Amino acid sequence: MNCTVVQETRTGARNMNQDRVGLWRTPQSLLMVVADGLGGHLHGEIAAQVAVQCFGGAFEHHARPALEAPEQFLSRSMAAAHAAILREAQRLELPDTPRTVLVACVVQEGHAHWMHIGDCRLYLVRSGRIVVRTRDHTVLQQLLDEGRIREEEITTHPDRHRLLQCLGSLQTPRPAAAQKARLAKNDRLVLCSDGLWGPLTQRQLLHSLTTQELQQAIAELVDLAELRAGPQCDNVSVLAMAWGEDDVAPVQEPRTIPAHDVPTHIEDFTATDPDFLRMSDEDIEKAIAEIKAALKTPPTQQ
């Protein structure tokens, strides 16, 4: 695959970094994962680490050298990560289950396939526009969607950190089904925690990504996020890819969203029925066993 990948993770103004970034690749497939452990619960870094390792271990086990069904892989890995976090909390006898939000993307055969839970985001930037942006699973997103608050209230609203979905919760996660988009030459994919996108405007994000090489753009955006967040700066993590190949045979294009005013949308969690919600306990146990077997040789995390 002809692509360039850049990653960065910083502690910000926090005492520790609870974010985790994972990158795995074969000659035919690429997996990128960003997880943001929740600071409001003990040991968020454990949840983020377990989740990232689950995805990476499953990828190394099944990408031989490509995944047969990337979207099914994402949904099953999401379910296995949730189950593994609960089991790890039990094994460590933690007083509360650690939790994390996460975004994962598989790039294969000229397409990007992604799935997320919580407020880690994926952006697809093309020709100076954001053509895809994942929708946060948050109370704030819901309030915006209902027109009860304005965009400028986001940074100071008292509910800005309230999540509707995460991994490790006692409530079964119900993220939207995995999605995909055909990649075009010079597309840029960005996976990040809210420590990056929170302090930045979309114009700032687009300006850096469309006027500079990827390495310089990501360094500039991370610096700017830290500067704008100041003493309240969260952990800042990002994985970005610049696609260098010509696009493959066309499929349905992602809907173009104006860069200056991205409308909000809240997922209908009660209506979604992704594959992993139909998994039996036996299926989940099998998936976890496969991941543990793959993790006997730790995956390479760059």
Secondary structure, DSSP 8 states (H G I E B T S, - for coil): --EEEEEEEE-TTSSS--EEEEEEE-SSEEEEEEEEE-TTSTTHHHHHHHHHHHHHHHHHHH-SSS-S-HHHHHHHHHHHHHHHHHHHHHHHT-SS---EEEEEEEEETTEEEEEEETT-EEEEEETTEEEEE----BHHHHHHHTTSS-GGGGGG-TTTT-BS--BS-SS-------EEEE--TT-EEEEE-HHHHTTS-HHHHHHHHHHS-HHHHHHHHHHHHHHHHGGG---EEEEEEEE-S---S-------B-TT--------TTT---GGGG--HHHHHHHHHHHHHHTTS-----
